[in-house]
């Protein structure tokens, strides 16, 4: 295409470098010049991200023409004699991620102009989200574990900063701290995993490590005496612990719902579309490692399926519009994780992509609603917004249908593909996972349309004042909604064959023939139309329809039903409202436990035993002995110095005599 | 490498300069003393720069060597020289002294000339420790260095300064006496030489090595400090003025670690291997136990002091797994901790100068009134947490990787520092910097002035530089560490 012509003249590495550096430059301008730019602070970040999107499309086109890249930019450090680089791995997987990340990021940047308009931290916000884009791009472009870890932690940092963006709110600060710490638990596993890779492969470079993997098959490691584990299972599970933190899988999911304390645009960008999918991306990137461990794949499959269903269930009892979508995100991340476990990496990436579009759309639309509702987030106080905000209403509907997996919306294709793939899997736990994922389809549709009907249909339950001010949002808010609604509608139909079935991604993935679930599906592929028709005959579709019907019955037709059901199922809903007790458990065991141990160690260990017993005890002993020398303690420094010199002289004399 | 007396200049220029500042005294409100001190510290820094620019990274041999007999009767020599291990600490010392002089410009009003002179003299003595290759010279610098620090805490310190100074002095002094005994023993077994290089070549029996190792251990463990001889550090920090805390945390703690590298490992390699388990256990206790104590601290300085001990745990852990990656990581961690702990103590100093309290509960919402300060402190907090892209990450990462190669479990336990470190640092940050303003005093705070921005900003540059591109920092140490590992791997037990 002519608009890309001039780029062909540049060395490829420059193009790749510019992709992350453009948003970084935007971030620096907004961050350092914010005091001066104020309400113009958005220009540099938006220009930077738009340029990155433009380059990302160029790179995608190039990769489509077979032009990939694997090389280093500079030597970060040399460990012993092993150089560790900063470098790029540009292949189909990276190219897809680049476009998704920069596209959603750009939509969110534009949206932010409207959403954060009156916020005193306007420039700071833009600086953060552009910094986030930089970090996420570094993560997906990495060609080694060090840079992956850098991006991994950097997105975590920006997430922390943005969750706590409104830093005067105690709840926001609490949530950001929690997010950082829970992620650190995941990173702990991730770091040990990297250390194990360094130990067994002697390198942190992707290609070198992947080339070593076959030689590690059959090697064991004994971490707990008497229990030899396969080295590759050990590495795979450690890395997956990192993914569990970042991609919020049970039991490290607890931070994500609370991350909703952050402004809505970042809930869309970071906590739905991009950062939380880093774990999915990472596992796909590491497919050569994961494919060698059936145990690790089973663990991933089961954890993903549990997250998919049980987090979706919590979504049923939430009343905060953002929290419902957050639990939905957890559940959808569970679907992606389950796909990874079934070796359907391409399906996971495909769902990552469609989910990025429709979930960012839902969050941004929710933000539009919250904006119109004067920052009210409780859906019980909404209702009937349809008439006031038609664009938000329609785009939210598109997002909701895509999320519920209704054909021909994007989510249908990707979710159905995952369920099919898990159905094909023969791993331990695959049947269990399959049942959970199918049931999840019902739950997804139910919570989505419960929210949808309560927000947009029915009676208006807000107060008079809010009602008077209801309005559709300005174009900077609605334009990104429309921009995201289009792929939410179409991306499934168009991309299932190249992305979902892996035709395009295959070069980045390694899948073993004995559990190539996607290959199995692709072998019987009769076209996208046939897939759609087949989908209409399958369980998940009809369960989703049932979910929407139930939601309509409960919340449109007979609004007494939910209350009655609530009474009927009281113990069950109580468990859901308590979120299965994860928070209470963590608070009691880990937080209180650490504080208690810290106090005990401090007061008993340091103060009583070490200081009280050993130090001051011996000091008292000396004091008693030295009572008579007290007069020497004059407080004059030259006296002390004199004594020291005397001491030295005595030492010298002693050793002269001894020598002689 | 030619010797132009650079090392001597780096040692004696600040010491003489310090006496000059004393002579100038507090006249004219102390301004002449301030400018003179700044000039001297800058000059010292300038003297140390050629050490870096003309350093030969291809050899592990001592460079810039100076050797003249001092007390010929006992073969004591004025013997100086540096290798890749000492170079960074000399630069760090001379650089931080400049920052301390600038940082103390206005916030010390009493006896400013004496205060600055103490720092200048200490600057020279500390550089001396890192250069000395003669045991007695090393010992003299090592002990002499305590005197200015003793005065700084004792004269310009907080209300409990007397207790703190005596505790500090007794601990460190008693610790080092045994080192002197070990030196004397080595003197007789090395063929009448106090040269550290000769000590390193002296064959020693297994028992002798154990005793010498333990003697060194007590001296160095107190300095670092390692659990359980660490309790002097929180007290000393709490009472020390800001500049004292900066030098104490950034340089003095490194002395002990440097001692392990220069003395323990090469002089007693067999004992080092034999007692490595003990060192690893003590290091892990520092990382786990001390980090938990840090979480519950109410005093900002105490919290950072405990955090220092935990971070030094990574250093000692890295030394005693004997892999190139881990030892280099430990050295980078020492350097990084020099920047980060200095910055953290300076940050506390900035708040203390304005509010005169270090109690965390007296703060909250500082970001509302001090945005520039909050941003810079966030960077340092993240470096303290070990976030990639900052200096704090590099060392911990390398130590964990290098440790895992030989001992997976200690690496796993050490990596919990990732979680606890984030816990105490970010909880501190949350309580002090974030939140709404509850106290009226906080509402009246003013943001950083130009001088403070200069000091913290220049540290920020190094924290980021070392995080984004640690290669040049590591290049300097490669050969020396490789040589050291070779020494440690070679048994010295005769026969």
Interface residues (C-beta under 8 A of the other chain):
Chain A: X74 X75 X76 X77 X78 X79 X80 X146 X149 X150 X152 X153 X154 X157 X160 X161 X164 X167 X168 X169 X170 X173 X176 X177 X180 X181 X184 X185 X187 X188 X191 X192 X194 X195 X196 X198 X199 X221 X223 X594 X595 X597 X598 X599 X601 X602 X605 X606 X610 X611 X614 X615 X619 X637 X641 X644 X651 X655 X659
Chain B: X143 X147 X151 X167 X170 X180 X184 X188 X228 X231 X232 X289 X292 X293 X294 X295 X296 X297 X323 X324 X325 X328 X365 X367 X368 X378 X382 X387 X388 X389 X393 X394 X397 X398 X400 X401 X402 X403 X404 X405 X408 X409 X411 X412 X415 X416 X418 X419 X420 X422 X423 X426 X427 X430 X433 X434 X435 X436 X469 X470 X471 X474 X475 X478
